[in-house]
Amino acid sequence: MLEQLEQFASDNYSGMCPEVLDALMSANQGSSPAYGNDQWTEKAANAFRELFEIDCEVFFVFNGTAANSLALAALCQSYHSVIAHEVAHIETDECGAPEFFSNGSKLLLSSGENGKLTPEGIAKIVTKRQDIHFPKPKVISLTQATEVGTVYQIEELQAIKAVADQYQLKIHMDGARFANAVVSLGKSPAEITWRSGVDVLCFSGTKNGMAMGESVIFFDRTLAEDFAYRCKQAGQLASKMRFIAAPWLGLLNRDTWLKNARHANECAAYLASQLAAIPELTLMFPTEVNGVFVEMPEGLIQALREKGWLFYNFIGVGGIRLMCSWATTRKRIDELVADIKSAIISL
C-alpha cells in the first residue's frame, strides 16, 4: 500500500477524525428508521439548538453546494438576486447551482478588501437599479471564513445587518469553514450568526473531520417552510440519514469541532510564519483561519509540483493556496518549507 502523504491543496483531503468515526460506528449498530426519523438525527438537531442557543430548524445534506444552493433557493424567487463577493464560492465554484436550484435568481457581485463584502458595496448594488427590468436584490450571501482565509468581525456583521434591514434583505452565511472562524474570533456561534443578523447558516462538517455532510440551519424558522421538499427533490434526502447526522455528534460532543479547527488554524499560522521569512515569497492575505495564500515565482511552483506537492492556483485572486486541516502535522509543514527553500536555491 502506498503511503498517503499529506498535501496542502485542500482541507477536503483529510480523512475522518477518530471521534467522527466512533460516532459513525455507533450508529451502525442494529437497524433504525429511515429518512431522518431516527434518534441520531434528532440528537444532532438538538445539539445544534443547544450550541446556537436558539430553537432553529436543522436539515442535513450531503455537500456544501447543495446546502448553499438550496438555502438560497428558499430565500429567493426566480426574479430575485443574491449579493455576493466576487470570489465567493457560490460564484466561482458551484457550477451555477445557486441559479439552477432557485430557477434563475441572479448573483450580483461586489468587490471588497480581503474577500469581504462591505455595507457600502452592498448599498451600491441595491441602489444601482430599482426598476422592474432588473432582478430585485433579496439576499446577502456572506462567507465565514472568507474564500481568502479572513473573517468578518462582529462589528462588520452588524454593519451589514444594518444595511440588510434598510433594504429588506435576508442574510445567508456560507460556513464551509465556520468552525475555523469561531476559533479565530473567540466568540460564541450565536454571537456571529443570528445575534448578528444571519437568517440561515450552512455549517460544514466535511472540512472539519467528517467524510461528508453539511447542516443547513434556519434561525428564522419561517424561512424553512417546505425546505424538506427541496432536499428531497434535489436528491439530498438520505434514506439512511443517521449516517450523515451521527458524525455530527462526534464533532459537537466534547467540542471536538473546536479542537479540530483550532489545530488547523494553529498549523496555518505556523506555516505562514515560516513562509513569511522567505524573501522570495509574499503572503497575499492575513492568515486568520486555516488557509495560507502566497505568491511564488512560476519556476518555484513548477519545481514543487515536480517534487510531488499538490496545491491550487487559487481562482480569482492568483497565487497559491495552502490549506491545513485537523490532521496536519508540523513535520509535514517543515518538509514543505524545506522543499521550498531547496527549490529556490536551485532556480
SULHU-V658878 format. One record per backbone hydrogen bond with DSSP energy under -0.5 kcal/mol. CO is the residue of the C=O (numbers start at 1). NH is the residue of the N-H. E is the energy in kcal/mol with one decimal. If there is no record, write none. Layout:
BEGIN
co->CO nh->NH e->E
co->CO nh->NH e->E
END
This chain:
BEGIN
co->3 nh->5 e->-1.3
co->8 nh->323 e->-3.2
co->10 nh->13 e->-1.3
co->11 nh->14 e->-0.7
co->17 nh->21 e->-2.2
co->18 nh->22 e->-2.6
co->19 nh->23 e->-1.9
co->20 nh->24 e->-2.4
co->21 nh->25 e->-2.3
co->22 nh->26 e->-2.1
co->23 nh->27 e->-1.8
co->24 nh->28 e->-0.6
co->25 nh->28 e->-0.6
co->26 nh->29 e->-1.3
co->28 nh->30 e->-0.6
co->34 nh->37 e->-1.6
co->38 nh->42 e->-1.7
co->39 nh->43 e->-2.6
co->40 nh->44 e->-2.5
co->41 nh->45 e->-2.3
co->42 nh->46 e->-2.2
co->43 nh->47 e->-2.1
co->44 nh->48 e->-1.8
co->45 nh->49 e->-1.8
co->46 nh->50 e->-2.2
co->47 nh->51 e->-2.4
co->48 nh->52 e->-2.7
co->49 nh->53 e->-0.7
co->49 nh->54 e->-1.6
co->54 nh->56 e->-1.9
co->57 nh->218 e->-2.7
co->59 nh->216 e->-2.9
co->61 nh->214 e->-2.4
co->62 nh->213 e->-2.1
co->63 nh->67 e->-2.0
co->64 nh->68 e->-2.8
co->65 nh->69 e->-2.4
co->66 nh->70 e->-2.7
co->67 nh->71 e->-2.0
co->68 nh->72 e->-2.5
co->69 nh->73 e->-2.1
co->70 nh->74 e->-1.7
co->71 nh->75 e->-0.9
co->72 nh->75 e->-0.7
co->72 nh->76 e->-1.1
co->77 nh->80 e->-2.0
co->79 nh->136 e->-1.6
co->80 nh->106 e->-1.6
co->81 nh->138 e->-2.6
co->81 nh->139 e->-1.5
co->82 nh->84 e->-0.5
co->82 nh->108 e->-3.2
co->83 nh->141 e->-3.0
co->84 nh->110 e->-2.1
co->85 nh->88 e->-2.0
co->88 nh->91 e->-1.3
co->88 nh->92 e->-2.4
co->89 nh->93 e->-2.4
co->94 nh->97 e->-3.0
co->96 nh->100 e->-2.4
co->97 nh->101 e->-2.8
co->98 nh->102 e->-1.3
co->99 nh->104 e->-2.8
co->100 nh->103 e->-1.2
co->106 nh->82 e->-2.8
co->106 nh->108 e->-0.5
co->107 nh->109 e->-0.5
co->108 nh->84 e->-2.4
co->110 nh->86 e->-2.1
co->112 nh->115 e->-1.2
co->113 nh->116 e->-1.4
co->118 nh->122 e->-2.3
co->119 nh->123 e->-2.7
co->120 nh->124 e->-2.2
co->121 nh->125 e->-1.6
co->122 nh->126 e->-2.4
co->123 nh->127 e->-2.5
co->124 nh->128 e->-0.9
co->125 nh->129 e->-0.7
co->131 nh->134 e->-1.5
co->136 nh->81 e->-2.0
co->138 nh->170 e->-2.6
co->139 nh->83 e->-3.2
co->140 nh->142 e->-0.6
co->140 nh->172 e->-3.0
co->142 nh->144 e->-0.5
co->142 nh->174 e->-3.5
co->146 nh->149 e->-1.7
co->149 nh->288 e->-1.7
co->149 nh->289 e->-0.7
co->150 nh->145 e->-0.6
co->150 nh->146 e->-3.1
co->151 nh->153 e->-0.5
co->153 nh->157 e->-2.2
co->154 nh->158 e->-2.6
co->155 nh->159 e->-1.8
co->156 nh->160 e->-2.0
co->157 nh->161 e->-2.3
co->158 nh->162 e->-1.8
co->159 nh->163 e->-1.6
co->160 nh->164 e->-2.2
co->161 nh->165 e->-2.5
co->162 nh->166 e->-2.0
co->163 nh->167 e->-1.7
co->164 nh->169 e->-2.9
co->165 nh->168 e->-0.8
co->170 nh->140 e->-3.0
co->170 nh->172 e->-0.5
co->171 nh->199 e->-2.3
co->171 nh->200 e->-1.5
co->172 nh->142 e->-3.0
co->172 nh->174 e->-0.5
co->173 nh->175 e->-0.9
co->173 nh->202 e->-2.6
co->174 nh->144 e->-2.2
co->175 nh->178 e->-1.8
co->175 nh->204 e->-2.0
co->177 nh->181 e->-1.6
co->178 nh->182 e->-2.4
co->179 nh->183 e->-2.1
co->180 nh->184 e->-2.2
co->181 nh->185 e->-2.6
co->182 nh->186 e->-2.0
co->182 nh->187 e->-0.8
co->188 nh->192 e->-1.3
co->190 nh->193 e->-1.2
co->190 nh->195 e->-2.1
co->193 nh->196 e->-1.6
co->193 nh->198 e->-2.4
co->194 nh->197 e->-1.2
co->199 nh->219 e->-2.1
co->199 nh->220 e->-1.3
co->200 nh->173 e->-2.5
co->201 nh->203 e->-0.7
co->201 nh->217 e->-3.2
co->202 nh->175 e->-2.2
co->202 nh->204 e->-0.6
co->203 nh->215 e->-2.6
co->205 nh->208 e->-1.4
co->205 nh->210 e->-2.2
co->206 nh->209 e->-0.7
co->209 nh->17 e->-2.2
co->213 nh->205 e->-1.6
co->213 nh->206 e->-0.7
co->214 nh->61 e->-2.5
co->215 nh->203 e->-2.8
co->215 nh->217 e->-0.6
co->216 nh->59 e->-2.0
co->216 nh->218 e->-0.6
co->217 nh->201 e->-2.5
co->217 nh->219 e->-0.8
co->218 nh->57 e->-2.2
co->219 nh->221 e->-0.9
co->220 nh->223 e->-1.6
co->221 nh->224 e->-1.6
co->222 nh->225 e->-1.0
co->224 nh->227 e->-2.4
co->226 nh->229 e->-0.6
co->226 nh->230 e->-1.4
co->227 nh->231 e->-2.3
co->228 nh->232 e->-2.1
co->229 nh->233 e->-2.7
co->230 nh->234 e->-2.0
co->231 nh->236 e->-3.2
co->231 nh->237 e->-0.6
co->232 nh->235 e->-1.6
co->236 nh->238 e->-0.9
co->238 nh->241 e->-0.7
co->239 nh->35 e->-2.8
co->239 nh->241 e->-0.9
co->240 nh->243 e->-1.9
co->241 nh->244 e->-2.0
co->241 nh->245 e->-2.4
co->242 nh->246 e->-2.8
co->245 nh->248 e->-1.2
co->245 nh->249 e->-0.8
co->246 nh->249 e->-1.3
co->246 nh->250 e->-1.2
co->247 nh->251 e->-1.5
co->248 nh->252 e->-3.3
co->249 nh->253 e->-2.3
co->251 nh->256 e->-0.7
co->251 nh->257 e->-2.4
co->252 nh->255 e->-1.6
co->253 nh->256 e->-1.3
co->255 nh->259 e->-2.1
co->256 nh->260 e->-3.0
co->257 nh->261 e->-1.9
co->258 nh->262 e->-2.8
co->259 nh->263 e->-2.2
co->260 nh->264 e->-2.1
co->261 nh->265 e->-2.7
co->262 nh->266 e->-2.6
co->263 nh->267 e->-2.3
co->264 nh->268 e->-2.1
co->265 nh->269 e->-2.4
co->266 nh->270 e->-2.1
co->267 nh->271 e->-2.7
co->268 nh->272 e->-2.9
co->269 nh->273 e->-2.0
co->270 nh->274 e->-1.9
co->271 nh->275 e->-2.4
co->272 nh->276 e->-2.5
co->273 nh->277 e->-0.7
co->275 nh->278 e->-1.9
co->277 nh->279 e->-0.7
co->278 nh->281 e->-2.0
co->282 nh->295 e->-3.1
co->286 nh->288 e->-1.1
co->290 nh->324 e->-2.7
co->292 nh->322 e->-2.8
co->293 nh->284 e->-2.7
co->293 nh->285 e->-0.6
co->294 nh->320 e->-2.8
co->295 nh->282 e->-1.4
co->297 nh->300 e->-0.6
co->297 nh->301 e->-2.0
co->298 nh->302 e->-2.2
co->299 nh->303 e->-2.0
co->300 nh->304 e->-2.4
co->301 nh->305 e->-1.9
co->302 nh->306 e->-2.1
co->303 nh->307 e->-1.1
co->304 nh->309 e->-2.2
co->305 nh->308 e->-1.4
co->310 nh->8 e->-0.9
co->312 nh->314 e->-0.8
co->312 nh->321 e->-2.3
co->314 nh->317 e->-0.8
co->314 nh->318 e->-1.5
co->319 nh->314 e->-1.7
co->320 nh->294 e->-2.4
co->321 nh->312 e->-0.9
co->322 nh->292 e->-2.8
co->325 nh->328 e->-1.2
co->329 nh->333 e->-1.8
co->330 nh->334 e->-2.7
co->331 nh->335 e->-1.8
co->332 nh->336 e->-2.0
co->333 nh->337 e->-2.6
co->334 nh->338 e->-2.5
co->335 nh->339 e->-2.1
co->336 nh->340 e->-2.3
co->337 nh->341 e->-2.4
co->338 nh->342 e->-2.4
co->339 nh->343 e->-2.5
co->340 nh->344 e->-2.2
co->341 nh->345 e->-1.7
co->342 nh->346 e->-1.3
co->343 nh->347 e->-0.9
co->344 nh->347 e->-0.8
END
